[in-house]
Amino acid sequence: MTSPLTTSAAPSPAARWTPRLWGTLLVLCAAMFLDALDVSMVGVALPSIGSELGLSTSTLQWVVSGYILGYGGLLLLGGRTADLLGRRQVFLVALAVFALASLLGGLVDSGPLLIASRFVKGLSAAFTAPAGLSIITTTFQEGPLRNRALSIYTTCAATGYSLGLVFSGLLTEASWRFTMLLPAPVALIALLVGMKLLPRGERERGHGGYDVPGAVLGTASMLLLVFTVVQAPEAGWASARTILSFVAVAVMLFVFVLVERRSPSPLIRLGVLRSGSQVRAQLGALTFVGSYTGFQFLVTLYMQQVLGWSALHTALAFLPAGALVALSATKVGTVIDRFGTGRLIVLGFVLMTAGYALFLRIDLNPVYASVILPTMLLVGAGFALSYPSLNVQATNGVDEHEQGMVSGLLNTSVQVGGAIFLAVVTAVVTAHAPENATPQAVLDSYRPGLVVVTIVAVVGLLLSLSGLRRPRPTARSVVVARSTVKEADADRVPVRD
């Protein structure tokens, strides 16, 4: 059983950290690392891709959007599939598809085929991400052991993204195809090692069949939502197509909720969202990643289009944030054990918000050490504290057979948040685009977008603060549908007796 009380008799996490556990974690980290690496490398390589394949700007953006569509649209299905069919099997098959799609993406000679390979890669990542996270939460015991594993796992995303920018700047000098091919051998090695090391977990038994209507509705609604958000800046937020698409998404989600309430084996068991800590984790992930995605987009444009920096120069400017996250990977779990997830999420949002606000000082001749570097360090520190804590808070107190479902839901919040707020920031910047595109005028058009990014972070901060204001009752369990969620422990991390 679990208890919110820590005891001196609890075994040391280090004593149970076996070589096999390390190997398992490294395989899962490799998949997460590749997901982030792939996104950042492709973004920098887009101009070269468009030039060689003769793609227009509207077609070129689908090289990125195709991946987002497959990833964000199928995460709910991927998470539940891992619970029902077996996490190890789903992870390994999806990783093999990812490796094959990476190979094909580097060999194709047409835009449509490249976009198709990107969609398939996003689809495979939609299965590896929740399966990988749920393997961790079911392999590593809840408490210090799991917290350390999750802190290492989640920081691999930031590390992969930062290194992806650097790798892309170097590889694109030779050929953009190397940016597509690089993930293939890494994924293949992770696949071979994973076949030997990943634990063989049991499939969910007695689940009452498969929720086919829920799977269709959930996947279709997420695909349409991501597609609509991605296309809204181009089609117009007030256009009939965009409005009708959002109405269709709302209708499908309403029907989806009705189906899930009646299904014996739902794609998402809605009762899990009765937990305040779970809801805060999902909304926190939505606003946290959404604000950072918009920030990274604007900073990249600022550095390359206004300051005239190269792709490699831009990547190196982001590197301190990624390096700070990577260096903290093995330490954050211990900090979570001591202070709890709630406080660290709040502190992370405070640091991120301060970093975004400081960046509003930028001008046409910034001094990196006094203007840009402080923001990067604040953002890196905020990411290192909040993102692992959000993952711990979302997965703690959830029954083992629902870990894949919760992992898929959390990753969906991450992807949908990134897509929605990036589209919003893009629309705000476009609305303020100057007719006379002088450097100063372009810079002025970016400031409203940075304000939106800061506001989104403030909203996330206020949501996370609501968890700290709640009084802490004595240790007890609140039964939520069929799972036991420890509301008294929302901001602390339990350890096993």
C-alpha positions in Angstrom: 0.0 0.0 0.0 1.0 3.6 -0.3 1.3 6.2 2.4 1.8 9.9 2.3 4.1 9.6 5.3 7.8 9.3 4.8 9.7 7.0 7.1 13.3 6.5 7.9 12.8 2.8 7.3 12.1 3.3 3.6 14.8 1.6 1.5 17.2 3.8 -0.3 16.4 4.4 -4.0 20.1 4.0 -4.9 20.1 0.5 -3.3 17.5 -0.7 -5.7 18.8 1.0 -8.8 20.1 -2.0 -10.7 22.0 -2.1 -14.1 18.8 -3.5 -15.7 16.8 -0.5 -14.5 19.4 1.9 -15.8 19.3 0.1 -19.2 15.5 0.2 -19.3 15.5 3.9 -18.5 18.1 4.7 -21.1 16.1 2.9 -23.8 13.0 4.9 -22.9 15.0 8.1 -22.7 16.4 7.5 -26.2 12.9 7.5 -27.6 12.0 10.7 -25.8 15.3 12.2 -26.9 14.6 11.3 -30.5 11.1 12.9 -30.5 12.5 16.2 -29.4 15.6 16.0 -31.5 13.5 15.3 -34.6 11.3 18.4 -34.1 14.1 20.8 -33.6 16.3 19.5 -36.4 13.6 19.7 -39.0 12.7 23.3 -38.1 16.2 24.6 -38.8 16.4 22.6 -42.1 13.2 23.8 -43.6 14.8 26.5 -45.9 17.1 23.9 -47.4 14.3 21.4 -47.9 12.1 23.9 -49.7 14.9 24.9 -52.0 15.9 21.4 -53.0 12.4 20.0 -53.4 10.8 23.1 -54.8 8.2 23.5 -52.0 6.1 26.6 -51.5 5.9 28.1 -48.0 2.4 26.8 -47.4 3.5 23.3 -48.4 6.7 23.5 -46.5 5.0 24.1 -43.2 3.3 20.7 -43.5 6.7 19.1 -43.0 6.4 20.3 -39.4 2.6 20.2 -39.1 2.3 16.7 -40.5 4.3 15.4 -37.6 2.3 17.5 -35.1 -1.0 16.2 -36.6 0.0 12.5 -36.3 1.5 13.0 -32.8 -1.2 15.1 -31.2 -4.1 13.4 -32.9 -3.3 9.9 -31.8 -1.9 10.2 -28.3 -5.1 9.3 -26.5 -5.4 6.1 -28.6 -1.7 5.4 -28.1 -2.0 5.6 -24.4 -5.0 3.3 -24.1 -3.5 0.8 -26.6 -0.5 0.5 -24.4 -2.7 -0.5 -21.5 -4.7 -3.0 -23.5 -2.1 -4.7 -25.8 0.9 -4.4 -23.6 3.3 -1.5 -23.1 6.4 -3.3 -24.2 4.9 -4.6 -27.4 3.4 -1.2 -28.4 6.6 0.7 -27.6 8.9 -1.6 -29.6 6.6 -1.8 -32.7 6.1 1.9 -32.7 9.9 2.5 -32.3 10.5 0.2 -35.3 8.0 2.2 -37.4 9.8 5.5 -36.3 13.2 4.1 -37.4 11.8 3.1 -40.8 10.0 6.4 -41.3 13.2 8.2 -40.5 15.1 6.3 -43.1 12.4 6.9 -45.8 12.2 10.6 -44.9 15.9 11.0 -45.7 15.6 9.2 -49.1 12.4 10.6 -50.6 12.6 13.0 -53.5 9.2 14.7 -53.4 7.3 16.9 -51.0 4.2 14.8 -50.5 6.3 11.7 -49.7 8.3 13.7 -47.2 5.2 15.0 -45.5 3.7 11.4 -45.4 6.9 10.1 -43.7 6.6 12.9 -41.2 3.0 12.0 -40.4 4.0 8.4 -39.9 6.8 9.5 -37.6 4.3 11.5 -35.6 1.9 8.6 -35.5 4.6 6.3 -34.1 5.7 8.9 -31.5 2.1 9.0 -30.4 2.5 5.4 -29.3 6.0 5.4 -28.0 5.5 8.5 -25.8 2.7 7.3 -23.6 3.9 3.7 -23.7 7.4 4.8 -22.6 6.1 7.0 -19.7 3.7 4.2 -18.5 6.6 1.6 -18.6 8.5 3.9 -16.2 5.6 4.4 -13.9 4.9 0.7 -13.7 8.5 -0.4 -13.5 9.9 2.1 -11.0 8.2 2.1 -7.5 6.2 5.2 -6.7 8.2 7.5 -4.5 11.9 8.5 -4.7 12.8 5.8 -7.2 10.1 6.8 -9.7 10.7 10.5 -9.1 14.4 10.2 -10.0 13.5 8.1 -13.1 10.9 10.6 -14.3 13.2 13.6 -13.7 15.8 12.0 -15.9 13.3 10.9 -18.5 11.4 14.2 -18.9 14.6 16.3 -19.1 15.7 14.3 -22.1 13.1 16.2 -24.2 14.8 19.6 -23.4 18.2 18.1 -24.0 17.2 16.6 -27.3 15.6 19.8 -28.5 18.7 21.9 -27.6 21.1 19.4 -29.2 18.8 19.0 -32.2 19.2 22.7 -33.0 23.0 22.4 -32.9 23.1 19.1 -34.9 20.8 20.6 -37.5 23.0 23.7 -37.9 26.0 21.4 -38.5 24.3 18.7 -40.6 22.3 21.1 -42.8 25.6 22.5 -44.0 26.2 19.2 -45.7 22.6 18.1 -46.6 19.2 18.4 -45.0 18.8 14.7 -45.6 21.2 13.9 -42.8 18.8 15.6 -40.4 16.1 13.1 -41.4 18.5 10.1 -41.4 20.2 10.7 -38.0 17.3 9.4 -35.8 17.1 6.1 -37.8 20.3 4.3 -36.4 19.7 5.7 -32.9 16.1 4.3 -33.0 17.4 1.0 -34.3 20.0 0.6 -31.5 17.3 1.5 -28.9 15.0 -1.0 -30.4 17.5 -3.9 -30.3 18.5 -3.0 -26.7 14.9 -2.6 -25.7 14.0 -6.1 -27.0 16.4 -7.5 -24.4 15.9 -5.2 -21.5 12.3 -3.8 -21.4 10.2 -5.7 -18.8 7.3 -7.9 -20.0 4.3 -6.4 -18.4 0.8 -8.0 -18.5 -2.0 -6.8 -20.6 -5.0 -5.5 -18.9 -7.4 -8.3 -18.2 -11.1 -8.2 -17.9 -11.3 -4.8 -19.5 -14.7 -5.5 -21.1 -13.8 -5.2 -24.7 -12.4 -2.4 -26.9 -13.9 1.0 -27.0 -14.1 1.3 -30.8 -16.6 4.2 -30.9 -14.5 6.1 -28.3 -11.3 5.5 -30.1 -12.8 6.7 -33.4 -14.4 9.8 -31.8 -11.4 10.6 -29.6 -8.8 10.3 -32.5 -11.0 12.1 -35.0 -11.7 15.0 -32.6 -8.0 15.4 -31.7 -6.9 15.2 -35.4 -9.5 17.8 -36.4 -8.6 20.1 -33.5 -4.8 20.0 -34.2 -5.5 20.4 -38.0 -7.8 23.4 -37.4 -5.4 25.1 -35.0 -2.5 24.6 -37.4 -4.4 26.0 -40.3 -6.3 28.8 -38.5 -3.5 31.5 -39.0 -3.5 30.8 -42.8 -7.3 30.4 -43.2 -8.2 33.1 -40.7 -9.5 32.6 -37.2 -12.9 34.2 -38.1 -13.2 32.3 -41.4 -16.2 30.0 -41.9 -13.9 27.0 -42.3 -12.2 27.6 -39.0 -15.4 28.3 -37.1 -17.2 25.3 -38.5 -14.2 23.1 -37.7 -14.2 24.2 -34.1 -17.9 23.6 -33.9 -17.4 20.1 -35.3 -14.6 19.5 -32.7 -16.9 20.6 -29.9 -19.8 18.3 -31.1 -17.4 15.3 -31.4 -16.0 15.9 -28.0 -19.5 16.1 -26.5 -20.5 12.8 -28.1 -17.1 11.4 -27.0 -17.9 12.2 -23.4 -21.3 10.6 -23.6 -19.7 7.5 -25.1 -17.0 7.3 -22.5 -19.5 7.6 -19.6 -21.3 4.4 -20.9 -18.3 2.4 -22.1 -17.2 -0.6 -20.0 -13.6 0.0 -21.1 -13.3 3.7 -22.0 -10.5 5.3 -23.9 -10.4 7.8 -21.0 -12.0 7.0 -17.7 -13.5 10.4 -16.9 -13.5 9.7 -13.2 -9.8 10.3 -13.1 -10.3 13.9 -13.8 -12.2 14.4 -10.6 -8.9 14.6 -8.9 -7.9 18.2 -8.4 -4.2 17.4 -8.7 -4.7 15.5 -11.9 -6.6 18.4 -13.5 -3.9 20.9 -12.4 -1.2 18.7 -13.9 -3.0 18.5 -17.2 -3.8 22.3 -17.4 -0.3 23.0 -16.1 1.3 21.0 -18.9 -1.0 22.7 -21.4 0.0 26.2 -20.4 3.6 25.4 -19.6 4.5 23.8 -22.9 2.2 26.2 -24.8 4.0 29.3 -23.5 7.5 27.8 -24.1 6.6 26.8 -27.7 5.4 30.3 -28.5 8.5 31.8 -26.8 10.9 29.6 -28.7 9.2 30.4 -32.0 9.4 34.1 -31.5 13.0 34.1 -30.2 14.1 32.0 -33.2 12.5 34.6 -35.6 14.0 37.4 -33.7 17.5 36.0 -33.8 17.5 35.0 -37.4 15.3 37.5 -39.1 16.0 40.7 -37.0 19.5 40.1 -35.7 20.7 38.1 -38.8 22.2 35.3 -36.7 22.9 31.9 -38.4 21.0 28.7 -37.4 24.0 27.5 -35.5 24.4 30.8 -33.7 20.8 30.7 -32.7 21.1 27.1 -31.5 24.1 28.1 -29.3 22.1 30.9 -27.8 19.5 28.4 -26.6 22.1 26.0 -25.4 22.4 27.3 -21.8 18.8 26.6 -21.1 19.1 23.0 -22.4 22.4 22.5 -20.6 20.9 23.6 -17.3 18.0 21.1 -17.7 20.4 18.3 -18.6 22.7 18.9 -15.7 19.8 18.9 -13.2 18.3 15.7 -14.5 19.6 13.4 -11.8 19.0 15.9 -9.0 15.4 17.0 -9.5 13.9 13.8 -8.2 15.5 14.4 -4.8 14.2 17.9 -4.8 10.7 16.6 -5.6 11.0 14.1 -2.7 11.8 17.0 -0.3 9.4 19.8 -1.4 6.6 18.0 -3.3 5.4 18.6 -6.8 3.1 21.5 -6.1 5.7 23.9 -4.8 8.2 23.1 -7.6 5.5 23.6 -10.3 4.7 27.0 -8.8 8.4 27.9 -8.6 9.0 26.8 -12.2 6.2 28.9 -13.5 7.5 31.9 -11.5 11.0 31.5 -13.1 9.5 31.0 -16.6 7.3 34.1 -16.3 10.2 36.2 -15.0 12.3 35.0 -18.0 9.6 35.9 -20.5 9.1 39.3 -18.9 12.8 40.1 -19.0 13.0 39.2 -22.7 10.6 42.1 -23.4 13.7 44.3 -23.0 15.2 43.2 -26.4 16.2 45.7 -29.0 18.2 45.7 -32.3 21.6 45.5 -30.5 21.2 43.3 -27.5 24.1 42.4 -25.2 23.8 38.6 -24.9 25.2 38.4 -21.4 22.9 40.9 -19.9 19.7 40.6 -22.0 19.3 37.1 -23.5 21.4 34.9 -21.2 19.4 35.7 -18.0 16.2 34.8 -19.8 17.7 31.5 -21.0 18.9 30.6 -17.5 15.5 31.4 -15.9 13.6 29.5 -18.6 16.0 26.5 -18.2 15.7 26.5 -14.4 11.9 26.7 -14.7 11.7 23.9 -17.2 14.0 21.7 -15.0 11.7 22.1 -12.0 8.2 22.2 -13.4 8.2 19.7 -16.3 9.3 16.6 -14.3 7.0 17.7 -11.4 4.0 17.8 -13.7 4.7 14.3 -14.9 5.1 13.0 -11.3 1.9 14.8 -10.2 -0.1 13.4 -13.2 1.0 9.8 -12.7 1.1 9.4 -8.9 -1.9 7.8 -7.3 -3.2 6.3 -10.5 -3.8 2.5 -10.8 -1.2 0.6 -12.8 -3.6 -0.5 -15.4 -4.5 3.1 -16.2 -1.0 4.5 -16.4 -1.0 4.4 -20.2 -4.2 6.2 -20.3 -3.0 9.0 -18.0 0.3 9.2 -19.9 -1.5 9.6 -23.2 -3.7 12.3 -21.7 -0.7 14.2 -20.4 1.1 14.0 -23.7 -2.0 15.2 -25.4 -2.1 18.2 -23.1 1.5 18.9 -24.0 1.0 18.6 -27.8 -2.4 20.4 -28.0 -1.1 23.2 -25.7 1.9 23.7 -28.0 -0.2 23.7 -31.2 -2.9 26.0 -29.8 -0.7 28.7 -28.3 1.8 28.6 -31.1 -1.1 29.3 -33.5 -2.4 32.1 -31.2 1.0 33.7 -31.0 1.5 33.5 -34.7 -1.9 35.1 -35.3 -1.1 38.0 -32.9 2.3 38.6 -34.6 0.7 38.4 -38.1 -2.0 40.9 -37.0 0.7 43.4 -36.1 2.9 42.8 -39.1 4.2 46.1 -40.5 3.7 47.2 -44.1 7.2 48.7 -44.1 9.3 45.7 -42.8 12.1 47.6 -41.2 14.0 45.7 -38.5 12.5 47.9 -35.8 9.0 47.5 -37.2 9.4 43.7 -37.3 10.7 43.7 -33.7 7.7 45.8 -32.6 5.4 43.2 -34.2 7.0 40.5 -32.1 6.4 42.2 -28.7 2.6 41.6 -28.6 3.4 37.9 -29.1 5.8 37.9 -26.2 3.2 39.6 -24.1 0.8 36.7 -24.9 3.4 34.2 -24.0 3.9 35.9 -20.6 0.2 36.0 -20.0 -0.2 32.3 -20.7 2.6 31.5 -18.2 0.9 33.7 -15.6 -2.4 31.8 -16.1 -0.4 28.5 -15.6 1.1 30.1 -12.4 -2.4 31.0 -11.0 -3.7 27.5 -11.7 -0.8 25.9 -9.9 -1.1 28.3 -7.0 -4.7 27.1 -6.5 -3.3 23.7 -5.4 -1.2 25.3 -2.6 -4.1 27.3 -1.2 -6.2 24.2 -0.6 -6.0 23.1 3.1 -4.3 19.8 3.8 -6.5 17.3 5.6 -5.2 14.3 7.5 -3.9 11.3 5.5 -6.9 9.7 3.9 -8.0 8.4 0.5 -10.7 9.8 -1.7 -12.2 7.1 -3.9 -12.7 8.4 -7.5 -14.7 6.0 -9.5 -12.6 2.8 -9.6 -9.2 4.3 -8.7 -7.9 5.6 -5.4 -6.5 9.1 -5.6 -4.8 10.5 -2.6 -6.1 14.1 -2.5 -4.4 14.7 0.8 -1.1 14.0 -1.0 -1.6 16.2 -4.1 1.4 18.3 -3.4 3.6 15.6 -1.7 5.0 12.5 -3.1 4.2 9.2 -1.4 6.6 6.4 -0.8 5.8 2.7 -0.3 5.8 1.3 3.1 
